[in-house]
């Protein structure tokens, strides 16, 4: 009789979308009464528990715990993979179209590094302060040693449009590497000229319009060689809360959480603000007169 009741219970839970682990069915089985009587009693208890939401609440709680556990496990794996990317001097690129989460990716990487390491941080172009030393010139950049350096919109500091300065910029990048620094360059696809992209050891890619890359650049090749479901004929369509990472050998995806404290766009005021209804009526009256 026990097996028959258990089979009935599994089917009941399936039909009513109830997690069978939330109710101790075996403790409810009474061997002194018939199968039908057991079913009647157990079903009434299940109805009562479902009616007051007990089973539903337990189910929601259990699902949240499962999701939290899964998130923590993924976070640990993500931290392990990111740790390997910041273990030696190198140049890292963060590339995306405009307004596709490039800066949020930078702030996430900085937060990750601060949570896991002790280091000196320098930056150029970041709108929000993250407790770093800000720099404003090439001269300052070349004096930095043993640090992490973040250049947001790096092309405004490194004048890449002037071909005559290319040798100077290459010397600067070589010196930064020699001085034991990790340099993070963030920009849009057209900012990564061939000689810059050739020096990237790691690339973080967000949503990108492929046509904006410079033909023949290494970063474009890294992008178009990816054959994941996000790759289209004209766009690499990475979600705003994700990032595609190429470490020089393999591709992987990481989660980029939304960090409200670093969302500087929240301070922007509306450009076209709806008029007050009363003001609109007054204007109409004036025009009528």
C-alpha positions in Angstrom: 0.0 0.0 0.0 2.9 2.4 0.8 4.3 2.3 -2.7 0.8 2.8 -4.1 0.3 5.9 -2.0 3.8 7.3 -2.9 3.0 6.9 -6.6 -0.3 8.7 -6.1 1.5 11.5 -4.2 4.1 12.0 -6.9 1.3 12.3 -9.5 -0.7 14.7 -7.3 2.4 16.9 -6.9 3.1 16.9 -10.6 -0.5 17.7 -11.5 -0.6 20.6 -8.9 2.9 21.9 -9.5 4.0 21.2 -6.0 7.6 20.3 -4.9 7.2 16.7 -3.5 10.1 17.2 -1.1 8.2 19.9 0.8 5.8 17.5 2.4 6.8 14.4 4.5 4.4 12.0 2.9 5.8 8.8 4.5 5.1 10.1 8.0 1.5 10.7 7.0 0.8 7.1 5.9 -1.4 5.1 8.4 -1.1 1.4 7.9 -4.2 0.8 10.1 -6.6 2.3 7.6 -7.3 1.6 3.9 -5.7 3.1 0.9 -8.7 5.3 0.1 -8.9 6.6 3.6 -5.2 7.5 3.6 -5.6 9.3 0.3 -8.6 11.2 1.6 -6.8 12.4 4.7 -3.5 13.3 2.9 -5.3 15.1 0.2 -7.2 17.3 2.7 -3.9 18.2 4.4 -2.4 19.1 1.1 -5.3 21.2 0.1 -5.1 23.1 3.5 -1.4 23.6 3.1 -1.8 24.9 -0.4 -4.7 27.1 0.5 -2.9 29.1 3.2 0.2 29.3 1.0 2.5 27.2 3.1 3.6 24.9 0.4 3.9 27.8 -2.1 6.0 29.9 0.3 8.3 26.9 1.0 8.6 26.3 -2.7 9.6 29.9 -3.4 12.1 29.9 -0.5 13.6 26.7 -1.7 13.9 28.0 -5.3 15.6 31.2 -4.0 18.1 29.2 -2.0 18.8 27.1 -5.1 19.3 30.2 -7.2 21.5 31.8 -4.6 23.7 28.7 -4.3 24.0 28.5 -8.1 24.9 32.2 -8.2 27.6 31.8 -5.5 29.1 28.8 -7.3 29.2 30.7 -10.6 30.7 33.7 -8.8 33.5 31.6 -7.3 34.3 30.1 -10.8 34.2 33.6 -12.3 36.6 34.9 -9.6 39.0 32.1 -10.3 39.0 32.7 -14.0 39.5 36.5 -13.5 42.3 36.0 -11.0 44.4 34.4 -13.8 44.0 37.4 -16.0 45.6 39.8 -13.5 48.7 37.8 -12.6 51.4 39.6 -14.6 52.1 42.9 -16.6 49.9 43.0 -19.7 47.7 45.3 -21.8 43.9 44.5 -21.6 41.3 45.9 -23.9 37.6 46.6 -23.1 35.7 47.2 -26.3 32.0 48.0 -27.0 29.7 50.2 -28.9 28.6 53.5 -27.2 26.2 53.0 -24.2 26.6 49.2 -24.1 28.1 48.8 -20.6 31.8 49.5 -21.3 32.3 51.7 -18.2 30.2 49.4 -16.0 32.6 46.6 -17.0 35.5 48.8 -15.9 33.9 49.5 -12.5 33.1 45.8 -12.0 36.7 44.8 -12.8 38.0 47.5 -10.4 35.6 46.3 -7.7 36.7 42.7 -8.3 40.4 43.6 -8.0 39.8 45.7 -4.8 37.8 42.8 -3.2 40.6 40.3 -3.9 44.0 42.2 -4.0 46.0 45.0 -2.6 47.4 47.2 -5.3 47.9 50.8 -6.5 45.3 52.1 -8.9 45.7 55.0 -11.4 43.0 56.1 -13.9 42.3 58.5 -16.7 38.8 59.3 -17.9 36.7 57.6 -15.2 33.7 59.8 -14.3 33.3 58.2 -10.8 36.0 58.2 -8.2 37.0 54.7 -7.0 39.7 55.9 -4.6 42.4 56.0 -7.2 45.1 58.5 -8.3 43.9 60.3 -11.4 46.4 61.2 -14.1 46.0 63.7 -17.0 49.2 63.4 -19.1 51.5 60.9 -20.9 54.3 62.1 -18.6 52.4 61.0 -15.5 51.6 57.7 -17.2 55.2 56.9 -17.9 56.2 57.4 -14.3 53.8 54.8 -12.9 55.3 51.5 -11.6 53.9 48.3 -10.1 50.3 49.3 -10.5 47.0 48.8 -12.3 46.2 51.7 -14.8 42.8 52.2 -16.3 42.4 54.5 -19.3 38.8 55.1 -20.2 38.4 56.6 -23.7 42.1 56.0 -24.0 42.3 57.6 -27.5 41.9 61.1 -26.0 45.1 60.6 -24.0 47.0 58.7 -26.6 46.8 60.7 -29.8 46.3 57.8 -32.2 45.1 60.0 -35.1 48.6 61.5 -35.5 50.7 58.8 -37.3 53.9 60.7 -36.5 53.3 60.0 -32.8 52.8 56.3 -33.3 56.4 55.5 -32.4 56.2 57.6 -29.3 53.0 55.8 -28.2 54.6 52.4 -28.8 57.5 53.5 -26.7 55.1 54.6 -23.9 53.3 51.3 -24.0 56.6 49.4 -23.9 57.7 51.4 -20.9 54.5 50.9 -19.0 54.9 47.1 -19.5 58.6 47.3 -18.5 57.6 49.2 -15.3 55.5 46.2 -14.2 52.0 47.5 -14.8 48.7 46.1 -15.9 47.2 48.6 -18.4 43.4 48.5 -19.2 42.4 50.4 -22.3 38.7 51.0 -22.9 37.2 52.3 -26.1 34.9 51.8 -29.1 35.9 49.5 -32.0 37.4 52.2 -34.2 39.7 53.3 -31.3 41.7 50.1 -31.4 44.2 50.8 -34.2 46.1 47.8 -35.6 49.3 48.5 -33.7 47.3 48.9 -30.4 45.2 45.8 -30.8 48.3 43.7 -31.6 49.6 44.4 -28.1 46.4 43.2 -26.3 46.9 40.1 -24.2 43.2 39.9 -23.0 40.1 41.4 -24.5 36.7 42.0 -22.9 34.0 42.4 -25.6 30.5 43.8 -25.1 27.9 44.5 -27.8 29.8 45.5 -31.0 29.0 46.6 -34.5 31.5 44.6 -36.6 31.7 47.2 -39.4 33.2 49.7 -36.9 36.4 47.7 -36.5 39.5 48.6 -38.5 39.9 45.8 -41.1 42.9 43.6 -40.4 43.1 44.5 -36.8 43.8 41.7 -34.3 40.8 42.7 -32.2 38.5 42.4 -35.1 39.8 38.9 -35.9 39.3 37.9 -32.2 35.7 39.1 -32.5 34.7 37.5 -35.8 36.5 34.2 -35.0 33.9 33.7 -32.2 31.2 31.4 -33.3 28.8 31.6 -30.4 25.1 32.2 -30.7 25.6 35.9 -30.1 27.5 36.4 -33.3 25.6 37.7 -36.3 26.6 38.9 -39.7 27.0 42.5 -38.6 26.8 42.6 -34.8 28.2 40.7 -31.8 25.1 40.9 -29.6 26.3 40.4 -26.1 23.7 41.1 -23.4 24.2 44.3 -21.3 24.8 42.2 -18.1 27.4 39.9 -19.8 30.8 40.2 -21.3 32.7 37.9 -23.7 36.3 37.4 -22.6 39.2 36.2 -24.8 42.3 35.4 -22.7 44.6 34.7 -25.7 43.6 31.1 -26.0 40.0 30.6 -25.1 36.6 32.4 -25.0 34.4 32.6 -22.0 31.5 34.7 -20.7 31.2 36.4 -17.4 28.4 38.2 -15.6 28.6 42.0 -15.2 26.3 43.1 -12.3 24.7 46.5 -12.4 26.5 48.8 -9.9 24.1 51.7 -9.3 26.7 53.8 -7.4 28.8 54.1 -10.6 25.9 54.8 -13.1 26.7 58.4 -13.9 23.9 58.6 -16.5 21.4 58.6 -13.6 22.4 62.2 -13.1 21.4 63.3 -16.6 18.4 65.5 -16.9 15.7 64.9 -19.5 16.4 66.8 -22.8 12.8 67.0 -23.9 10.6 67.4 -20.8 6.8 67.3 -21.1 5.2 70.7 -20.5 3.0 71.3 -17.6 -0.7 71.0 -18.7 -1.5 74.4 -17.2 1.4 76.1 -19.1 0.2 74.5 -22.3 -3.3 75.8 -21.8 -2.0 79.3 -21.1 0.0 79.2 -24.4 -3.1 78.1 -26.3 -5.1 81.0 -24.7 -2.4 83.5 -25.6 -2.3 82.3 -29.2 -6.1 82.5 -29.4 -6.1 86.2 -28.3 
